């Protein structure tokens, strides 16, 4: 992170209570139009039109749980861009920091189910409005209303050098205003290589309070030169030693494990009938951050995270199944329950 301040490892991060005029969460990235096929694309068929993006999925999940969330990004001056902004507004997400790029189209995501448990995703985002994010508007949107939590993913820096710069420059701003930083690694092999991702994410680690990753993504954040991959607990320990406040590992159907300086805590996932696994990780992050904002300890954060993740798995779509706060207890209802 050339030219950027590097915080001391182990520095104590502030935990801010809610403040009037200060949103709970600020996040930014690319949100695309999502076309979901009913089968193999080469055979044609019907398509369902929606929107999708890791950061906006989390924003919608948090908004449904009653949190004040701002999303910033760029869409094209086209109908697809209007659909993105209209959808986020309708879900209660503040998009006042979003921009419209008249010189580039809104990105596109196309997904096709190939097996009952395997979905193939195709991206059309090279040169899109979202990939052309620049630092100045993101910095301005963040500074206009500094949040309690800054949520980043490893997808945004993979889109372009300018998007990477925007993310890099927001990290010291978060430190200056006392915002907690959450990073969901969200590695996408179709967007950049593991080596490219590791070079960026390792430089971000000293700024991160909550690091969320799947088991295979965690090594991308480890210090260079670790050699053979150490056991999971050892990997988390290395990151905690670098100043990360907590390391949360998403384990899919097995639930999630949180590592803090106080120890290790695991929470199994609720048993649900799986319909669509896409978006489950984002739903987990929304639940985990929601409980953190509510002042819950790691056990409560994990419990809410696996619950919101289960809602996502049980419903088709990236964000459509995200629960409201009143719905969180519905997974405890016996099969066949009719809520009247």
VOBAVO-961289 format. One record per residue (C-alpha): x, y, z. Coordinates in steps of 0.25 Angstrom, whole numbers, padded with zeros to 4 digits, always signed. Each point is the difference from the previous one (the first is absolute). Layout:
<sites>
XYZ
...
</sites>
This chain:
<sites>
+0000+0000+0000
+0010+0010-0005
-0003+0014+0006
-0010-0005+0010
+0001+0000+0015
+0002-0014+0006
-0007-0002+0013
+0008-0007+0012
-0003-0014+0001
-0008-0003+0012
-0006+0014+0001
-0013+0001+0007
-0012+0002-0009
-0011+0009+0005
-0014-0005+0001
-0010+0011-0002
-0014+0001+0005
-0011+0005-0010
+0001+0014-0002
-0011+0009-0007
+0004+0003-0014
+0010-0011-0001
-0004-0012-0008
+0002-0014+0005
+0007-0005-0012
+0007+0006-0012
+0004-0009-0012
+0003+0001-0015
+0003-0008-0012
-0007-0005-0013
-0014-0004+0000
-0005-0006-0014
-0012-0005-0006
-0002-0014+0002
-0006-0010-0010
-0003-0013+0006
-0002-0012-0010
-0009-0012+0002
+0010-0009-0006
+0012+0000-0009
+0002+0013-0007
+0003-0007-0014
-0014-0006+0000
-0007+0014+0002
-0012+0000+0009
-0006+0010+0010
+0008+0010+0008
-0003+0007+0013
+0005+0014+0001
+0005+0006+0013
+0012+0007+0005
+0012-0006+0008
+0013+0005+0006
+0007-0005+0013
+0000+0014+0007
-0014+0003-0004
-0004-0014+0004
+0005+0003+0014
-0006+0014+0000
-0014-0006-0003
+0002-0010+0011
+0004+0010+0010
-0012+0010-0004
-0010-0011+0001
+0005-0003+0014
-0002+0015+0004
+0013+0006-0002
+0004+0014-0007
+0008-0004-0012
+0007+0008-0011
+0005-0006-0013
+0008+0007-0010
+0005-0004-0014
-0003+0003-0014
-0010-0004-0011
-0002+0003-0014
-0009+0010-0005
-0009-0011-0005
-0013-0008+0004
+0009-0010+0007
+0006+0011+0009
-0014+0005+0003
-0004-0014+0004
+0012-0001+0010
-0003+0013+0006
-0015-0002+0001
+0002-0014+0006
+0009+0005+0011
-0008+0012+0003
-0013-0009+0001
+0008-0009+0010
+0003+0012+0009
+0015+0002-0004
+0005+0015-0001
+0006+0001-0014
+0002+0015+0001
+0015-0002-0002
-0002-0008-0013
+0004+0006-0013
-0005-0002-0014
+0011-0002-0011
-0005+0005-0014
+0012-0006-0007
-0001-0015+0005
-0011-0010+0001
-0005-0007+0013
+0007-0013+0002
-0007-0014-0002
+0000-0013+0007
-0006-0012-0006
-0002-0013+0008
-0004-0014-0005
-0003-0012+0009
+0008-0012-0006
-0002-0010+0011
-0010+0000+0012
+0012+0005+0009
+0008+0007-0011
-0002+0014-0006
+0009+0006-0010
+0001+0015+0000
+0005+0009-0012
+0004+0014+0002
-0001+0011-0010
+0006+0012+0007
+0013+0003-0007
-0001+0015-0003
-0013+0001+0008
-0004+0013+0008
+0003-0008+0013
+0014-0004-0005
+0003+0015-0002
-0002+0004+0014
+0010+0011+0005
+0005+0004+0013
-0006+0015+0001
-0015-0003-0001
+0002-0012+0010
+0008+0008+0010
-0010+0011-0001
-0012-0009+0002
+0007-0006+0012
+0004+0013+0006
-0014+0006-0001
-0005-0009+0010
+0011-0008+0007
-0006-0014+0004
+0002-0009+0012
+0004-0011-0009
+0007+0000-0013
-0002-0013-0008
+0009-0004-0011
+0002-0012-0009
+0011-0006-0008
-0008+0002-0013
+0000+0015-0001
+0016+0000-0001
-0001-0010-0011
-0008+0008-0009
+0010+0010-0005
+0012+0008+0005
-0009+0012+0003
-0009-0008+0008
+0011-0006+0008
+0006+0014+0003
-0014+0004+0005
-0001-0011+0010
+0015+0002+0004
-0003+0015+0003
-0012-0002+0008
+0007-0009+0011
+0008+0011+0007
-0013+0009-0001
-0007-0011+0008
+0011+0000+0010
+0000+0015+0002
-0015+0000+0003
+0000-0012+0009
-0008-0009-0010
+0001-0015+0002
+0005-0007-0013
-0006-0013-0004
+0007-0007-0012
-0007-0012-0007
+0011-0006-0009
-0010-0005-0010
+0011-0005-0010
-0004-0001-0015
+0009-0008-0008
-0006+0005-0013
+0003+0015+0004
+0015-0001+0005
+0010-0010+0004
+0003-0005+0014
+0014+0007-0001
-0007+0013-0003
-0010-0001+0010
+0010-0004+0011
+0009+0012-0003
-0012+0009+0002
-0007-0006+0012
+0013-0002+0008
+0002+0015-0001
-0014+0002+0005
+0001-0009+0012
+0005+0010+0010
-0012+0008-0002
-0010-0011+0002
-0008-0002+0013
-0009-0012-0005
+0006-0009-0011
-0010-0010-0006
+0004-0010-0010
-0003-0015-0004
+0011-0010+0004
+0007+0000-0014
+0000+0016+0000
+0007+0002+0013
+0014-0003-0005
-0001+0012-0009
+0001+0009+0012
+0011-0007+0007
+0014+0007+0000
+0009-0004-0011
+0010-0011+0002
-0009-0009+0008
+0004-0012-0008
-0009-0012+0001
-0014+0004+0005
-0001-0001+0015
-0013-0006+0007
-0012+0009+0000
+0002+0005+0015
+0014+0003-0003
-0004+0009-0012
-0010+0007+0008
+0011+0002+0011
+0009+0006-0010
-0010+0010-0004
-0004+0004+0014
+0015+0002+0003
+0000+0010-0011
-0012+0008+0006
-0012-0006-0005
-0011+0001+0011
-0007-0013-0005
+0001-0010-0011
-0013-0007-0004
+0001-0012-0009
-0012-0004-0009
-0002-0015-0001
-0012-0001-0008
-0010-0011+0004
+0009-0002+0013
-0002+0014+0005
+0010+0010+0004
+0012+0001+0010
+0005+0013+0006
+0014+0002+0006
+0002+0011+0010
+0011+0003+0010
-0010-0006+0010
+0000-0014-0008
-0007-0008-0010
-0015-0001-0002
-0008-0008-0010
-0015+0000-0004
-0006-0010-0009
-0009+0004-0011
-0015-0003+0002
-0006-0011-0009
-0008+0005-0011
-0004-0005-0014
+0010+0006-0009
-0005+0007-0012
+0011+0010-0005
+0013+0001+0007
+0004+0013-0007
+0000+0012+0009
+0001-0008+0013
+0013+0006+0004
-0005+0014-0002
-0012-0003+0008
+0009-0006+0011
+0008+0013+0000
-0012+0008+0001
-0005-0008+0012
+0013+0000+0007
+0002+0015-0001
-0014+0003+0004
+0002-0007+0013
+0013+0007+0002
-0007+0013-0002
-0010-0004+0011
+0011-0003+0010
+0000-0015-0001
+0012-0008+0004
+0006-0010-0010
-0010-0011+0004
-0011+0009-0004
+0006+0005-0012
+0003-0014-0005
-0015-0004+0003
-0006+0011-0008
+0010-0002-0011
-0003-0015-0002
-0015+0003+0001
+0000+0011-0011
+0009-0009-0009
-0010-0011+0002
-0011+0009-0005
+0008+0003-0012
+0003-0015-0003
-0015-0003+0001
-0004+0010-0011
+0004+0003-0014
+0008+0012-0003
+0011+0008+0005
-0007+0008+0011
-0015-0002-0002
-0001-0010+0012
+0007+0010+0010
-0009+0000+0012
-0005+0011+0008
+0002+0001+0015
-0014-0005+0003
+0003-0012-0009
+0013-0005+0007
-0007-0010+0009
-0008-0007-0011
+0011-0010-0002
-0004-0006+0013
-0014-0003-0005
-0004-0015-0002
-0002-0004-0015
-0013+0003-0005
-0002+0012+0009
-0010+0011-0006
+0002+0013+0006
-0013+0008+0001
</sites>
